[in-house]
Amino acid sequence: MSAKRDYYEILGISRNATKEEIRRAYRRLARQYHPDVNKSPEAEERFKEINEAYEVLSDDEKRAMYDRFGHAGPQAGFGFGSGVGIDLGDLFEEFFGFGRRTWAQRRGPMRGGDIKVALTISFEEAVRGTVKEIEVSRLELCPECGGSGAAVGSSPVRCGRCGGTGEVRMARQSIFGQVIISDTCPACRGEGEVVQTPCRRCRGERRVRVKRRLEVTVPPGVDDGMRIRLTGEGEHGLHGGPPGNLYVDVRVLPHEYFRRQGNDILLDVEINVAQAALGDEIEIITVDGPTTLNIPPGTQTGHVFRLRGKGVPHVRNPEVRGDQLVTVFVAVPTNLTPEQRRLFQELARTLGKEVIPQRQKGLFDRLRDALNL
């Protein structure tokens, strides 16, 4: 039989370690080697060794005896596995987040669940803002029993199986010695009380599903994919817990002519060669209605005109709006009448046939074009 390892070595601490250092070392190693988490063949034996070391070093009297007599001291009457009860419910709660904490949380105030719904609006509604009515289905406290789950004239009673604690504890013998296992009471499902005469409407479930119609205020400037929160409009909580929230996911339908780029609105328009060459005043659409756009003589295809303040309002500051960017495309006619063809032929004779190579634009030129200077 191999000699026992030093307890301080097992926990990886110095011999003058404080209680807090011992506790931290134990927590870290227990997480790493717990058999429910670590499936390696040696994990179970290692976990047992860690617990044995912690049981001795965390107790001042046992630690003093161990420091004085070594392993012979603790083995005199309180070695690991000698019948001392270890509550695995506490261990699981401490390290893995389940166990006794579960039933305690069930008995305390429970926040209601959140609800998510989708809302589809038009491009114009997203720009200007709107108020929409939506229908939601949510759990609300039963109006007949007030959320107690018991029939009118009765009330829940303390669970006889767990005595109102919401948990049952059982002693088991294991390789670690005697262990105490805590579990949710199956009779009351951790509530600590049972309903003997259930409410006829909710059947003891405390809540019923109800359809509600609610108004949603969509702010100006909302974009596709944005989410609106209605605080407290989710499902009702239990045991006095607050309600959840309602989240509205906004979907904006595409527009026939407009496109959105941030807070700017993009619009493409076509003009004919005469308008481009001679200039013109044309009427274009905006989200605020039609407006006049001045086309200067010699306008080239791809030129962008900026209409300031005709874009989308900022969601957080609706007084500030983006711009509308109008890109002009010169349409070359394809089906000319005889008279139009004659006139173009005359124009062609005056313009000549010389082809002029285009000079490559430098950085300054491209920047100037981008800023429409």
Backbone torsions as a table, in degrees:
resi	resn	phi	psi	omega
1	MET	NA	128.1	-176.7
2	SER	-72.4	151.3	-179.3
3	ALA	-69.5	147.7	179.6
4	LYS	-68.8	142.5	177.9
5	ARG	-76.4	155.0	177.6
6	ASP	-66.2	134.4	-177.3
7	TYR	-61.3	-39.0	179.2
8	TYR	-65.0	-37.0	178.0
9	GLU	-66.9	-39.4	-179.9
10	ILE	-60.0	-44.1	-178.7
11	LEU	-85.7	-8.0	177.9
12	GLY	69.6	39.8	-177.3
13	ILE	-128.2	164.8	177.8
14	SER	-82.2	165.8	-176.9
15	ARG	-73.0	-16.8	176.6
16	ASN	-104.7	24.3	180.0
17	ALA	-62.8	145.1	177.4
18	THR	-79.2	168.9	178.6
19	LYS	-61.7	-38.0	179.8
20	GLU	-66.8	-37.6	177.7
21	GLU	-66.8	-39.0	176.8
22	ILE	-62.9	-44.0	-178.3
23	ARG	-64.4	-43.3	-179.9
24	ARG	-63.5	-42.1	179.8
25	ALA	-63.3	-40.9	179.5
26	TYR	-64.7	-46.3	-179.9
27	ARG	-57.7	-44.4	-178.1
28	ARG	-64.0	-45.4	-177.4
29	LEU	-72.7	-35.6	179.2
30	ALA	-64.5	-39.4	176.1
31	ARG	-60.6	-40.6	-174.0
32	GLN	-73.3	-35.8	-171.2
33	TYR	-113.2	7.6	178.4
34	HIS	-60.6	131.7	-176.0
35	PRO	-58.7	-25.4	178.6
36	ASP	-75.3	-15.4	-178.8
37	VAL	-109.8	-44.4	-177.7
38	ASN	-100.1	115.4	-175.9
39	LYS	-95.4	8.8	179.5
40	SER	-69.4	152.3	-175.5
41	PRO	-59.2	-33.8	-175.6
42	GLU	-89.8	-1.9	-174.9
43	ALA	-62.4	-42.3	-176.4
44	GLU	-63.4	-44.7	179.6
45	GLU	-67.1	-39.0	178.9
46	ARG	-64.6	-40.6	179.6
47	PHE	-63.6	-41.3	178.4
48	LYS	-62.9	-40.7	-179.9
49	GLU	-65.0	-41.4	179.7
50	ILE	-63.7	-44.0	179.9
51	ASN	-64.5	-39.0	179.4
52	GLU	-63.0	-43.7	179.8
53	ALA	-64.5	-42.6	-178.4
54	TYR	-67.6	-38.2	-179.3
55	GLU	-59.2	-37.0	-178.7
56	VAL	-80.4	-50.8	-172.0
57	LEU	-74.1	-19.5	179.1
58	SER	-83.9	-10.8	178.6
59	ASP	-104.9	123.3	-175.0
60	ASP	-58.7	-42.8	-177.1
61	GLU	-68.5	-45.1	180.0
62	LYS	-66.3	-37.8	-179.4
63	ARG	-65.9	-41.0	179.4
64	ALA	-61.9	-41.7	178.4
65	MET	-66.2	-38.3	179.6
66	TYR	-67.0	-42.6	179.8
67	ASP	-63.0	-29.6	-176.7
68	ARG	-87.9	-42.3	-172.6
69	PHE	-115.6	-1.9	-177.3
70	GLY	74.5	-152.0	-176.6
71	HIS	-64.5	-21.1	-179.5
72	ALA	-66.6	-28.0	-178.6
73	GLY	-67.4	-60.1	179.7
74	PRO	-60.7	-33.7	-177.7
75	GLN	-69.3	-11.2	-179.0
76	ALA	-67.0	-22.5	-179.5
77	GLY	-168.5	-7.8	-176.5
78	PHE	-145.7	41.8	176.1
79	GLY	-71.1	160.0	179.1
80	PHE	-63.2	133.7	179.2
81	GLY	89.4	10.1	-178.7
82	SER	-90.9	14.2	177.6
83	GLY	108.6	-1.0	179.0
84	VAL	-71.0	131.1	-177.1
85	GLY	-76.8	131.9	175.7
86	ILE	-117.8	126.0	-177.6
87	ASP	-85.7	102.9	-179.6
88	LEU	-68.5	-23.0	176.0
89	GLY	-62.3	-42.7	176.6
90	ASP	-63.9	-41.1	-178.5
91	LEU	-63.7	-46.8	-180.0
92	PHE	-63.3	-40.6	-179.5
93	GLU	-64.3	-41.3	-176.3
94	GLU	-65.7	-41.8	-170.8
95	PHE	-102.7	-31.5	-169.8
96	PHE	-121.3	0.1	172.1
97	GLY	79.6	14.8	174.8
98	PHE	-136.1	165.3	-176.2
99	GLY	120.5	-130.7	-173.3
100	ARG	-65.1	-31.3	-178.0
101	ARG	-59.8	-31.3	-177.3
102	THR	-60.9	-50.3	-178.1
103	TRP	-70.6	-31.8	178.7
104	ALA	-64.6	-39.8	179.0
105	GLN	-67.4	-34.8	179.7
106	ARG	-63.5	-35.9	-176.0
107	ARG	-78.7	-24.3	180.0
108	GLY	-82.1	177.6	178.4
109	PRO	-57.5	131.9	-179.4
110	MET	-116.9	122.4	178.8
111	ARG	-67.7	142.4	178.1
112	GLY	-71.2	159.4	-178.4
113	GLY	-74.9	154.6	175.1
114	ASP	-82.8	156.0	178.6
115	ILE	-124.6	140.4	175.3
116	LYS	-120.8	131.9	176.2
117	VAL	-132.6	159.6	178.6
118	ALA	-107.6	143.6	179.0
119	LEU	-133.0	125.6	179.4
120	THR	-104.3	129.1	179.3
121	ILE	-131.4	165.9	179.9
122	SER	-83.0	168.2	178.6
123	PHE	-60.4	-44.3	-179.4
124	GLU	-64.7	-38.8	178.7
125	GLU	-65.1	-35.0	177.9
126	ALA	-67.0	-34.8	-179.5
127	VAL	-74.4	-46.3	-172.9
128	ARG	-89.0	-19.9	-172.2
129	GLY	87.2	156.0	-178.0
130	THR	-161.6	170.5	173.8
131	VAL	-121.1	123.7	-177.1
132	LYS	-120.9	150.9	175.1
133	GLU	-105.2	130.0	180.0
134	ILE	-124.5	159.1	176.7
135	GLU	-112.4	130.4	178.3
136	VAL	-125.3	150.0	174.8
137	SER	-113.0	121.0	-175.1
138	ARG	-143.6	160.6	176.5
139	LEU	-85.8	127.0	177.6
140	GLU	-124.7	155.4	177.7
141	LEU	-57.6	135.3	-178.3
142	CYS	-59.5	123.2	-178.3
143	PRO	-71.1	-18.4	-177.6
144	GLU	-81.2	-40.5	-177.9
145	CYS	-107.5	-1.7	179.2
146	GLY	70.1	16.9	178.8
147	GLY	91.5	5.9	178.4
148	SER	-80.7	-25.6	-177.3
149	GLY	85.3	-8.1	-178.1
150	ALA	-99.4	150.8	179.1
151	ALA	-62.3	156.2	179.2
152	VAL	-58.2	133.0	-178.9
153	GLY	92.0	-5.3	178.1
154	SER	-128.8	173.9	179.1
155	SER	-149.8	159.6	177.5
156	PRO	-62.3	150.7	179.2
157	VAL	-119.1	159.8	-179.8
158	ARG	-62.8	137.1	-179.1
159	CYS	-65.9	129.0	-178.9
160	GLY	-76.4	-21.5	-177.0
161	ARG	-79.8	-42.1	-177.5
162	CYS	-106.0	-2.1	179.4
163	GLY	69.8	21.2	178.5
164	GLY	90.5	1.0	-179.2
165	THR	-82.3	-22.3	-178.1
166	GLY	85.2	1.4	-179.8
167	GLU	-140.6	156.2	172.9
168	VAL	-120.6	145.2	-177.6
169	ARG	-124.6	133.0	-177.3
170	MET	-130.9	139.7	178.1
171	ALA	-89.4	135.0	178.9
172	ARG	-134.3	148.6	175.3
173	GLN	-97.0	130.9	-178.5
174	SER	-140.5	-176.8	178.9
175	ILE	-64.8	-18.8	178.4
176	PHE	-89.4	1.8	-173.3
177	GLY	102.6	-154.7	179.3
178	GLN	-82.1	127.2	-179.7
179	VAL	-122.3	149.4	177.4
180	ILE	-105.5	121.1	-178.9
181	ILE	-104.4	123.8	176.6
182	SER	-102.3	137.4	-179.7
183	ASP	-145.8	160.4	177.5
184	THR	-64.6	135.1	-179.9
185	CYS	-63.6	123.8	-178.2
186	PRO	-72.8	-20.2	-177.4
187	ALA	-74.9	-41.5	-177.0
188	CYS	-112.1	1.7	180.0
189	ARG	57.0	36.3	175.6
190	GLY	84.6	1.1	-177.8
191	GLU	-78.2	-25.9	-176.6
192	GLY	83.8	-3.7	178.1
193	GLU	-148.1	156.3	-178.6
194	VAL	-126.3	151.0	177.5
195	VAL	-99.3	113.0	-178.5
196	GLN	-81.2	-34.8	178.1
197	THR	-122.3	94.7	-174.6
198	PRO	-65.0	150.0	174.0
199	CYS	-62.0	136.7	-176.4
200	ARG	-70.1	-24.8	-177.3
201	ARG	-84.4	-49.8	-177.6
202	CYS	-95.3	-6.5	179.6
203	ARG	57.1	37.2	176.9
204	GLY	84.4	0.1	-177.0
205	GLU	-84.0	-7.5	175.7
206	ARG	76.9	-26.7	-179.6
207	ARG	-129.2	154.6	177.0
208	VAL	-128.2	154.2	179.4
209	ARG	-87.3	129.5	-175.1
210	VAL	-131.1	142.6	174.1
211	LYS	-96.2	130.1	-179.7
212	ARG	-127.3	146.1	173.7
213	ARG	-106.2	123.6	-175.5
214	LEU	-124.8	151.0	176.4
215	GLU	-93.7	134.9	177.9
216	VAL	-117.1	122.6	176.2
217	THR	-90.5	114.9	179.4
218	VAL	-94.6	117.1	-176.7
219	PRO	-72.4	152.3	175.4
220	PRO	-59.7	138.9	176.4
221	GLY	93.3	0.8	-179.7
222	VAL	-62.4	144.9	-176.8
223	ASP	-115.0	164.3	179.6
224	ASP	-60.3	131.1	179.8
225	GLY	93.4	-8.3	178.5
226	MET	-72.4	158.5	-177.4
227	ARG	-123.2	134.3	177.6
228	ILE	-108.9	132.6	-179.5
229	ARG	-105.3	129.4	172.4
230	LEU	-108.8	100.2	-174.8
231	THR	-65.5	131.7	175.4
232	GLY	79.2	7.1	-179.2
233	GLU	-102.7	15.6	175.7
234	GLY	-88.0	-155.8	-178.2
235	GLU	-75.1	149.5	-179.0
236	HIS	-71.2	145.9	177.9
237	GLY	-82.8	172.1	178.8
238	LEU	-113.1	155.9	177.6
239	HIS	56.2	37.4	178.3
240	GLY	83.2	7.7	179.4
241	GLY	-72.9	155.5	-178.2
242	PRO	-72.9	158.7	176.0
243	PRO	-74.4	160.7	174.7
244	GLY	-79.9	-170.7	-179.0
245	ASN	-111.1	159.9	174.4
246	LEU	-108.0	124.3	179.5
247	TYR	-110.6	125.3	-178.5
248	VAL	-108.1	113.8	177.8
249	ASP	-89.0	120.0	-173.6
250	VAL	-91.1	131.3	173.2
251	ARG	-118.7	124.1	-178.5
252	VAL	-102.0	124.3	179.3
253	LEU	-69.9	144.4	177.4
254	PRO	-67.0	149.7	179.6
255	HIS	-93.5	154.0	-179.0
256	GLU	-65.2	-34.5	-176.1
257	TYR	-121.6	-36.0	-174.1
258	PHE	-84.2	150.6	167.2
259	ARG	-129.5	154.7	-177.6
260	ARG	-113.8	137.0	176.2
261	GLN	-134.8	95.1	-172.6
262	GLY	67.5	-120.6	176.8
263	ASN	-104.3	9.7	175.9
264	ASP	-98.4	149.9	175.7
265	ILE	-109.9	130.9	-178.3
266	LEU	-105.0	138.3	178.1
267	LEU	-141.1	133.2	175.2
268	ASP	-105.0	134.8	177.1
269	VAL	-132.4	152.2	177.3
270	GLU	-108.7	140.0	171.6
271	ILE	-128.0	159.2	179.9
272	ASN	-88.0	171.2	-174.3
273	VAL	-63.7	-31.9	179.5
274	ALA	-68.0	-43.5	178.1
275	GLN	-62.8	-39.9	-179.9
276	ALA	-67.3	-40.1	-176.5
277	ALA	-77.0	-42.7	-172.8
278	LEU	-96.7	-16.2	-174.8
279	GLY	86.5	159.3	-178.0
280	ASP	-171.4	168.2	169.8
281	GLU	-112.2	121.5	-178.0
282	ILE	-119.6	157.1	178.1
283	GLU	-101.3	129.0	179.1
284	ILE	-124.7	165.7	179.4
285	ILE	-96.0	147.3	170.7
286	THR	-135.4	171.5	178.4
287	VAL	-69.4	-15.1	178.1
288	ASP	-95.5	1.5	-177.5
289	GLY	117.3	177.9	-178.2
290	PRO	-69.0	150.2	176.9
291	THR	-147.5	165.3	-177.2
292	THR	-98.0	135.6	177.9
293	LEU	-120.5	127.2	-179.1
294	ASN	-88.2	120.9	177.7
295	ILE	-99.1	110.6	-179.4
296	PRO	-73.3	155.7	178.4
297	PRO	-59.3	143.2	177.8
298	GLY	80.5	17.2	178.9
299	THR	-65.3	131.9	-178.9
300	GLN	-97.4	155.1	177.4
301	THR	-63.7	140.4	-178.6
302	GLY	92.4	-4.6	179.7
303	HIS	-68.8	140.2	-177.4
304	VAL	-111.9	125.9	174.5
305	PHE	-102.8	138.3	-178.2
306	ARG	-109.8	121.2	174.5
307	LEU	-103.0	103.2	-172.5
308	ARG	-71.7	138.4	177.5
309	GLY	76.7	10.8	179.6
310	LYS	-104.5	13.1	-178.3
311	GLY	-96.3	-146.8	-174.2
312	VAL	-95.4	136.1	176.5
313	PRO	-65.8	150.5	173.0
314	HIS	-73.3	134.8	-176.1
315	VAL	-58.6	-41.9	-176.4
316	ARG	-84.4	-13.6	178.7
317	ASN	-147.1	82.0	-174.1
318	PRO	-61.3	-16.5	179.2
319	GLU	-71.3	-19.6	-179.7
320	VAL	-101.6	125.8	-177.8
321	ARG	-121.5	154.8	173.0
322	GLY	-77.7	-166.6	-177.9
323	ASP	-112.7	167.0	170.1
324	GLN	-107.5	124.8	-179.3
325	LEU	-104.5	117.8	-177.0
326	VAL	-106.5	115.6	179.0
327	THR	-98.7	126.4	-176.4
328	VAL	-97.3	133.6	174.8
329	PHE	-121.1	127.0	179.4
330	VAL	-85.0	118.5	-178.0
331	ALA	-87.3	124.2	177.5
332	VAL	-88.8	123.2	-177.3
333	PRO	-65.7	144.2	-178.9
334	THR	-113.3	-28.1	-179.7
335	ASN	-117.4	89.6	-177.3
336	LEU	-88.1	143.7	171.1
337	THR	-76.7	163.8	178.0
338	PRO	-56.0	-39.4	-180.0
339	GLU	-67.2	-41.3	178.0
340	GLN	-63.9	-39.8	179.6
341	ARG	-63.9	-39.6	-179.4
342	ARG	-64.1	-43.2	-178.8
343	LEU	-66.7	-38.6	177.7
344	PHE	-67.4	-35.5	178.0
345	GLN	-64.8	-40.2	176.6
346	GLU	-64.3	-42.3	178.5
347	LEU	-63.4	-38.5	-178.2
348	ALA	-63.6	-37.7	-179.7
349	ARG	-65.0	-32.7	-179.3
350	THR	-79.5	-27.4	-178.1
351	LEU	-83.7	-22.6	-179.7
352	GLY	79.9	-178.2	-176.6
353	LYS	-119.7	12.1	-177.4
354	GLU	-67.6	133.2	176.8
355	VAL	-102.9	121.6	-176.0
356	ILE	-106.4	116.9	177.2
357	PRO	-61.7	142.9	-178.0
358	GLN	-90.2	130.1	177.6
359	ARG	-69.0	137.6	176.2
360	GLN	-65.5	133.0	-178.6
361	LYS	-81.8	139.6	175.7
362	GLY	-83.8	-178.6	-178.2
363	LEU	-60.6	-42.5	-178.6
364	PHE	-64.0	-41.2	-179.9
365	ASP	-64.1	-42.8	-179.9
366	ARG	-65.8	-37.8	178.0
367	LEU	-66.0	-41.1	179.5
368	ARG	-64.6	-40.8	178.4
369	ASP	-65.2	-40.7	-179.4
370	ALA	-62.4	-34.6	-179.0
371	LEU	-92.5	4.1	178.8
372	ASN	56.6	42.5	-179.5
373	LEU	-89.4	NA	NA
